[in-house]
């Protein structure tokens, strides 16, 4: 019997959105124990389909850029989408590579929900889950809205283009060059259009799924650190030696468990976080360039799509940095709580034991991208300032 009698409801509520997204990618790591072979086959099939769709879009796009286009400026004008596809492949590859670590993170969250006892602790954890779900929903809205604009609105808004040689060209969501057949002929055009739509859907799902996993783990760390602060505040309120000793044991175990979970999350998300920060920064610059490029055309559909894309990339960077900032603040809160405890009310042995806990709490608690970029609001501010500086240089020099 679990310590938390509401465990099944709580864990379903916590994993509901992330389970749906990761299952679509074949990356939900908690496999069924009844049919393990079926789960393994399903995972292999979904992963193969996902990689096939992404490569089906990337390879023809790169062939078009380097074999059909000869002007460097025109190549720059269309490089944004292949770059985003490449980033999605790399991120998805990391998810596949670190699948066991993802499973360990989710199982640790599951275990914490099983063992929560105090109603206030459960309330704190639920509040943090609500925040992560809202952030995930906002990210999904931004990303999929951008996808609809990029995959449907922009191609259809351009309509059919008639060249100087009187050749009619129907626009695809992504530029593509197929050596063996003409993509403009029916039904090849319609098939490629649909396949590129699903390829884009996979890309956006990868972005949202990784985002959801990071927010879930980040807010869970914040909840556990908040519970640790509560345990520390209540520690000196107990005057009986036996109970005080037991509380000290609980604090130490909870602190060690939380730091181990933080280290596990850091090792699992450091490279996807780094890729997200660097790629989103580059894509913000590229999309800003596209906005300046199309500003004089007064094409509302294209400008609206690019504006949503700009907001999406800014939002993704902000949330990654916001997660890191929340972890940093909770770590500082733990250190401050320990420093302000009324330790003189404790027996000498318990008071001396606080020294080791203080030493552990003085170590910085933070998430990093690639072990050298701190995920914090300062990093977000630096990225935005750099992007705005670049766009201002473009505006004054060429536009």
C-alpha positions as CSV (number, residue, x, y, z in Angstrom):
1,X,0.0,0.0,0.0
2,X,1.4,3.4,-1.0
3,X,1.9,6.1,1.7
4,X,-0.1,8.5,-0.6
5,X,-3.6,7.1,-0.9
6,X,-4.3,9.4,-3.9
7,X,-1.2,8.1,-5.7
8,X,-2.9,6.7,-8.8
9,X,-4.8,9.9,-9.4
10,X,-1.8,12.1,-8.8
11,X,0.6,10.2,-11.0
12,X,-1.9,10.1,-13.8
13,X,-2.4,13.8,-13.5
14,X,1.4,14.4,-13.5
15,X,2.3,12.2,-16.5
16,X,-0.9,12.6,-18.6
17,X,0.3,15.2,-21.1
18,X,3.9,13.9,-21.2
19,X,2.8,10.3,-21.7
20,X,0.7,11.3,-24.7
21,X,3.5,13.1,-26.4
22,X,6.3,10.6,-25.7
23,X,4.1,7.7,-26.8
24,X,3.6,9.3,-30.2
25,X,7.4,9.4,-30.6
26,X,7.8,5.8,-29.3
27,X,9.7,7.2,-26.3
28,X,7.5,6.5,-23.4
29,X,10.0,4.5,-21.3
30,X,7.6,2.8,-18.8
31,X,6.8,-0.2,-20.8
32,X,4.0,-2.7,-20.1
33,X,5.1,-5.7,-18.1
34,X,2.3,-7.9,-19.7
35,X,3.5,-7.6,-23.3
36,X,7.2,-6.4,-23.3
37,X,7.8,-7.8,-26.8
38,X,4.9,-5.8,-28.2
39,X,6.1,-2.7,-26.5
40,X,9.6,-3.1,-27.9
41,X,8.4,-3.7,-31.4
42,X,6.1,-0.7,-31.2
43,X,9.0,1.5,-30.1
44,X,11.2,0.3,-32.9
45,X,8.5,0.9,-35.5
46,X,7.7,4.4,-34.2
47,X,11.3,5.5,-33.9
48,X,12.0,4.2,-37.5
49,X,9.0,6.1,-38.8
50,X,9.9,9.3,-37.1
51,X,13.5,9.2,-38.3
52,X,12.3,8.3,-41.8
53,X,9.9,11.2,-42.0
54,X,12.6,13.7,-40.8
55,X,15.2,12.4,-43.2
56,X,12.6,12.4,-46.0
57,X,12.2,16.1,-45.5
58,X,15.8,17.0,-44.8
59,X,17.6,15.2,-47.6
60,X,15.5,16.6,-50.5
61,X,15.7,20.1,-49.0
62,X,19.5,20.0,-48.8
63,X,19.6,18.7,-52.4
64,X,17.5,21.6,-53.5
65,X,19.7,24.1,-51.7
66,X,23.0,22.9,-52.9
67,X,22.1,21.5,-56.3
68,X,19.4,23.7,-57.6
69,X,20.1,27.1,-56.0
70,X,23.3,28.8,-57.1
71,X,23.0,32.1,-55.3
72,X,24.3,32.3,-51.7
73,X,21.7,34.9,-50.7
74,X,18.8,32.7,-51.9
75,X,20.3,29.7,-50.0
76,X,20.3,31.8,-46.8
77,X,16.7,32.8,-47.4
78,X,15.6,29.2,-47.3
79,X,18.1,27.6,-44.8
80,X,15.9,28.1,-41.7
81,X,13.6,25.1,-42.2
82,X,16.4,22.6,-42.9
83,X,18.3,23.9,-39.9
84,X,15.2,23.3,-37.7
85,X,14.8,19.8,-39.1
86,X,18.5,19.1,-38.4
87,X,18.1,20.3,-34.8
88,X,15.0,18.1,-34.4
89,X,16.9,15.0,-35.6
90,X,19.7,15.7,-33.1
91,X,17.4,16.3,-30.2
92,X,15.4,13.2,-31.0
93,X,18.6,11.2,-31.3
94,X,19.6,12.3,-27.8
95,X,16.1,11.3,-26.5
96,X,16.6,7.8,-28.0
97,X,20.2,7.6,-26.7
98,X,19.3,8.7,-23.2
99,X,16.0,6.7,-23.0
100,X,17.2,4.8,-19.9
101,X,18.0,8.0,-18.1
102,X,14.6,9.4,-19.0
103,X,13.0,6.3,-17.5
104,X,15.1,6.7,-14.3
105,X,13.9,10.4,-14.0
106,X,10.2,9.4,-14.5
107,X,10.5,6.5,-12.0
108,X,12.0,8.8,-9.4
109,X,9.1,11.2,-9.8
110,X,6.7,8.2,-9.5
111,X,8.4,7.0,-6.3
112,X,8.2,10.5,-4.8
113,X,4.4,10.5,-5.4
114,X,4.1,7.1,-3.9
115,X,5.9,8.1,-0.7
116,X,4.5,11.6,0.0
117,X,2.8,11.7,3.4
118,X,2.0,15.2,4.4
119,X,-1.0,16.9,2.8
120,X,0.9,20.2,2.5
121,X,3.7,18.4,0.7
122,X,1.2,16.8,-1.7
123,X,-0.4,20.3,-2.3
124,X,3.0,21.8,-3.1
125,X,3.8,19.0,-5.6
126,X,0.4,19.4,-7.3
127,X,0.8,23.1,-7.6
128,X,4.1,22.7,-9.3
129,X,2.6,20.0,-11.6
130,X,-0.1,22.5,-12.5
131,X,2.5,25.1,-13.5
132,X,4.4,22.6,-15.6
133,X,1.1,21.5,-17.4
134,X,0.2,25.2,-18.1
135,X,3.7,25.9,-19.5
136,X,3.5,22.7,-21.7
137,X,0.1,23.7,-23.0
138,X,1.3,27.2,-23.9
139,X,4.4,25.7,-25.7
140,X,2.2,23.3,-27.6
141,X,-0.1,26.1,-28.7
142,X,2.8,28.3,-29.9
143,X,4.6,25.4,-31.7
144,X,1.6,23.8,-33.4
145,X,0.2,27.2,-34.4
146,X,3.5,28.0,-36.0
147,X,3.4,24.6,-37.7
148,X,0.0,25.1,-39.2
149,X,1.1,28.5,-40.6
150,X,4.3,27.1,-42.0
151,X,2.9,23.9,-43.4
152,X,-0.5,25.1,-44.6
153,X,-1.1,28.8,-44.6
154,X,2.2,29.9,-46.2
155,X,2.1,27.4,-49.1
156,X,-1.6,28.0,-49.9
157,X,-1.3,31.8,-49.5
158,X,1.4,31.8,-52.3
159,X,-0.8,29.9,-54.7
160,X,0.5,28.8,-58.1
161,X,3.5,30.6,-59.4
162,X,4.0,31.1,-63.2
163,X,7.6,31.5,-64.2
164,X,8.9,33.6,-67.1
165,X,9.1,30.3,-69.1
166,X,5.4,29.9,-68.6
167,X,5.9,27.0,-66.2
168,X,3.4,26.6,-63.3
169,X,4.9,25.8,-59.9
170,X,2.9,24.7,-56.9
171,X,4.5,25.6,-53.6
172,X,5.3,22.9,-51.1
173,X,5.7,23.4,-47.4
174,X,9.4,22.7,-47.8
175,X,11.6,23.1,-50.8
176,X,12.5,19.7,-52.2
177,X,14.4,18.3,-55.1
178,X,13.9,14.6,-56.1
179,X,16.3,13.3,-58.7
180,X,14.1,10.5,-59.9
181,X,10.8,12.2,-60.4
182,X,9.1,15.6,-60.9
183,X,7.5,16.7,-57.7
184,X,5.2,19.1,-59.6
185,X,3.3,16.3,-61.3
186,X,0.2,14.8,-59.7
187,X,-0.2,12.7,-57.6
188,X,3.5,13.1,-56.6
189,X,2.8,16.7,-55.4
190,X,-0.1,15.8,-53.2
191,X,1.7,12.8,-51.7
192,X,4.8,14.9,-50.9
193,X,2.7,17.7,-49.5
194,X,1.0,15.2,-47.1
195,X,4.3,13.5,-46.1
196,X,5.9,16.9,-45.4
197,X,2.9,17.9,-43.2
198,X,3.4,14.8,-41.1
199,X,7.1,15.3,-41.0
200,X,6.5,18.8,-39.6
201,X,4.1,17.4,-37.1
202,X,6.9,15.0,-35.9
203,X,9.3,17.9,-35.6
204,X,6.9,20.0,-33.5
205,X,6.0,17.0,-31.3
206,X,9.7,16.4,-30.6
207,X,10.1,20.0,-29.5
208,X,7.0,20.0,-27.3
209,X,7.8,16.5,-25.8
210,X,11.3,17.5,-24.8
211,X,10.0,20.8,-23.4
212,X,7.4,19.0,-21.4
213,X,9.9,16.6,-19.9
214,X,12.2,19.4,-18.9
215,X,9.4,21.4,-17.3
216,X,8.1,18.3,-15.5
217,X,11.5,17.5,-14.0
218,X,12.3,21.1,-13.2
219,X,9.1,21.8,-11.4
220,X,9.4,18.5,-9.5
221,X,12.9,19.5,-8.3
222,X,11.4,22.8,-7.1
223,X,8.7,21.0,-5.2
224,X,11.2,18.7,-3.5
225,X,13.4,21.6,-2.5
226,X,10.3,23.4,-1.1
227,X,9.4,20.3,0.9
228,X,13.0,20.2,2.2
229,X,12.8,23.9,3.3
230,X,9.5,23.0,5.2
231,X,11.2,20.1,6.9
232,X,14.1,22.3,8.0
233,X,11.8,25.0,9.3
234,X,9.9,22.4,11.4
235,X,13.1,20.8,12.6
236,X,13.7,23.1,15.6
237,X,10.1,23.1,16.7
238,X,10.5,19.6,18.2
239,X,11.9,19.5,21.7
240,X,12.0,15.7,22.2
241,X,15.4,14.2,21.5
242,X,14.1,11.1,19.9
243,X,11.8,12.9,17.5
244,X,14.5,15.5,16.7
245,X,16.9,12.7,15.7
246,X,14.2,11.1,13.5
247,X,13.5,14.5,11.8
248,X,17.2,15.0,11.2
249,X,17.4,11.6,9.5
250,X,14.4,12.5,7.3
251,X,16.0,15.8,6.3
252,X,19.3,14.2,5.4
253,X,17.7,11.5,3.3
254,X,15.4,13.9,1.6
255,X,18.3,16.3,0.8
256,X,20.5,13.5,-0.6
257,X,17.6,12.1,-2.6
258,X,16.8,15.5,-4.1
259,X,20.4,16.3,-5.0
260,X,20.7,12.9,-6.7
261,X,17.6,13.5,-8.7
262,X,18.9,17.0,-9.7
263,X,22.2,15.4,-10.8
264,X,20.2,12.8,-12.8
265,X,18.1,15.4,-14.5
266,X,21.2,17.5,-15.3
267,X,23.0,14.6,-16.9
268,X,19.8,13.7,-18.9
269,X,18.9,17.2,-20.1
270,X,22.2,19.0,-20.4
271,X,22.7,18.4,-24.1
272,X,19.1,18.8,-25.3
273,X,19.0,22.1,-23.2
274,X,22.3,23.3,-24.8
275,X,21.0,22.4,-28.3
276,X,17.7,24.2,-27.6
277,X,19.4,27.4,-26.4
278,X,21.9,27.6,-29.2
279,X,19.5,26.5,-32.0
280,X,16.7,28.8,-30.8
281,X,19.1,31.7,-30.6
282,X,20.2,31.1,-34.2
283,X,16.6,30.6,-35.4
284,X,15.5,33.8,-33.8
285,X,18.1,35.7,-35.9
286,X,17.1,33.8,-39.0
287,X,13.4,34.4,-38.5
288,X,14.0,38.0,-37.7
289,X,15.9,38.3,-41.0
290,X,12.9,36.7,-42.8
291,X,10.5,39.2,-41.1
292,X,12.7,42.1,-42.3
293,X,12.9,40.5,-45.8
294,X,9.1,40.2,-46.2
295,X,8.1,43.4,-44.3
296,X,7.8,45.4,-47.5
297,X,5.6,42.8,-49.2
298,X,2.7,43.4,-46.9
299,X,1.9,39.6,-46.9
300,X,-0.1,39.3,-43.7
301,X,-0.1,35.5,-43.6
302,X,3.6,35.1,-43.9
303,X,4.4,37.9,-41.5
304,X,2.0,36.5,-39.0
305,X,3.5,33.0,-39.2
306,X,7.1,34.3,-38.9
307,X,6.0,36.5,-35.9
308,X,4.5,33.5,-34.1
309,X,7.7,31.5,-34.9
310,X,9.8,34.3,-33.3
311,X,7.6,34.3,-30.2
312,X,7.8,30.5,-30.1
313,X,11.6,30.4,-30.1
314,X,11.8,33.2,-27.5
315,X,9.3,31.4,-25.3
316,X,11.2,28.2,-25.5
317,X,14.4,29.8,-24.4
318,X,12.6,31.7,-21.7
319,X,11.0,28.6,-20.2
320,X,14.3,26.7,-20.2
321,X,15.9,29.6,-18.4
322,X,12.9,30.1,-16.1
323,X,13.2,26.4,-15.0
324,X,16.8,26.9,-14.2
325,X,16.1,30.2,-12.3
326,X,13.4,28.5,-10.2
327,X,15.9,25.7,-9.2
328,X,18.6,28.3,-8.3
329,X,16.1,30.3,-6.2
330,X,15.0,27.2,-4.3
331,X,18.6,26.2,-3.7
332,X,19.3,29.7,-2.3
333,X,16.2,29.4,-0.2
334,X,17.5,26.2,1.3
335,X,20.9,27.8,2.2
336,X,19.2,30.8,3.7
337,X,16.8,28.6,5.7
338,X,19.7,26.7,7.2
339,X,21.6,29.8,8.1
340,X,18.6,31.3,9.9
341,X,17.6,28.2,11.9
342,X,17.4,28.6,15.6
343,X,20.1,25.9,16.1
344,X,20.8,27.0,19.7
345,X,17.5,25.4,20.7
346,X,18.7,22.0,19.7
347,X,20.8,19.5,21.7
348,X,24.5,19.7,21.0
349,X,24.7,16.6,18.9
350,X,21.9,17.6,16.6
351,X,23.2,21.2,16.3
352,X,26.6,19.9,15.2
353,X,25.0,17.6,12.7
354,X,23.6,20.7,10.9
355,X,27.2,21.6,9.9
356,X,27.3,18.8,7.3
357,X,23.8,19.7,6.0
358,X,24.9,23.4,5.6
359,X,28.0,22.3,3.8
360,X,25.9,20.4,1.3
361,X,23.5,23.3,0.9
362,X,26.3,25.8,0.1
363,X,27.0,23.9,-3.1
364,X,25.3,25.7,-6.1
365,X,22.0,24.1,-7.1
366,X,21.4,24.8,-10.8
367,X,20.7,23.3,-14.2
368,X,23.1,23.8,-17.1
369,X,23.2,23.4,-20.8
370,X,26.3,21.4,-21.7
371,X,27.9,22.1,-18.4
372,X,28.9,25.6,-19.3
373,X,25.7,27.6,-19.9
374,X,23.7,28.3,-16.8
375,X,20.0,28.1,-17.3
376,X,18.9,31.4,-15.7
377,X,17.1,34.6,-16.6
378,X,20.4,36.3,-17.0
379,X,21.2,33.9,-19.8
380,X,17.8,34.6,-21.4
381,X,18.5,38.4,-21.2
382,X,21.9,37.9,-22.9
383,X,20.4,35.8,-25.7
384,X,17.7,38.4,-26.4
385,X,20.1,41.3,-26.3
386,X,22.4,39.5,-28.8
387,X,19.5,38.7,-31.1
388,X,18.2,42.3,-31.0
389,X,21.7,43.7,-31.7
390,X,22.0,41.4,-34.8
391,X,18.5,42.4,-36.1
392,X,19.3,46.1,-35.6
393,X,22.5,45.7,-37.6
394,X,20.5,44.1,-40.4
395,X,17.9,46.8,-40.3
396,X,20.5,49.6,-40.5
397,X,22.8,48.0,-43.1
398,X,20.6,46.3,-45.6
399,X,17.0,47.1,-44.9
